[in-house]
Amino acid sequence: MAAQEAVAGKVPVDSVEEAEQTLAAPAELAAQKREQRLRKFRELHLKRNEARKLNHQKLWRKIKDLNYLQSGRLKKLVWNGSCRKKKRKNGEEFYPTSNSLLHGTHVPSTEEIDRMVIDWEKQIEK
């Protein structure tokens, strides 16, 4: 009995079950600590991944906004320029009134009709 106590680390053991519990306790603690570390690691990984996705979405949203803003400015410049040209060309006729569109006022010219006939004949040949 004294030899067993010396081998067991000088801790008196009453039964085999207690000896197994004392040996299993450090192993269980180590397993629990490992599990907690892995759980924390998974949580941090998920948070980092979510932050990465949000940053990516913000970046693309900002790029789209800038592109829309720039294209909107270009469209506005082009549209304003073309409207100004039409205003200069047409004068008061640029703004329609209730009497501006009369029946039969839009008659295609002979050049337009000839061009339409030529295009139509080309389509028939195809």
PyMOL commands that set and color helices and strands:
alter all, ss='L'
color gray80, all
select helices_A, chain A and resi 2-7+16-94+110-125
alter helices_A, ss='H'
color red, helices_A
deselect
rebuild
show_as cartoon
